[in-house]
Amino acid sequence: MAEQSAANRKSELIAELERSRRELAGNIRGVRHDVDVTSHFRHAFAQRKTVWIAGAAVIGWLLARLPGRKARVARPGKELEKRKESQRSAFLFTLLNLAITVAKPALTALASKKITQFATGERKEGRARRYSGRW
């Protein structure tokens, strides 16, 4: 009796697995059909050829109306001016970088001194601030 119920249960599970496999195969076919973009375009084009052709003509006309690229005319004097200006900029940038590098330790020392004075409440004598009522 137990063997027969076990065999019965086994055949039910096999049948259920078979049904699930068939259902899954059908779902996969449906997904493949939904994802197949080329067949959708072919079907849409076959049903509405005039709309697709008119749309393509309008898009082609709009693309033809776009302005073309302008040709660059090389002027030797202009290129020389640009090169000289870029050299000047590079030189000034190098000088500024050098000045910042040289002044950084002095500025750091001054800033730390001022912060220390402010934190301790020290003030230089003879230069006391007076409140004038205005900022």
Secondary structure, DSSP 8 states (H G I E B T S, - for coil): -HHHHHHHHHHHHHHHHHHHHHHHHHHHHHHHHHH-HHHHHHHHHHH-HHHHHHHHHHHHHHHHHS---------HHHHHHHHHHHHHHHHHHHHHHHHHHHHHHHHHHHHHHHHHHHHHT---TT------S--
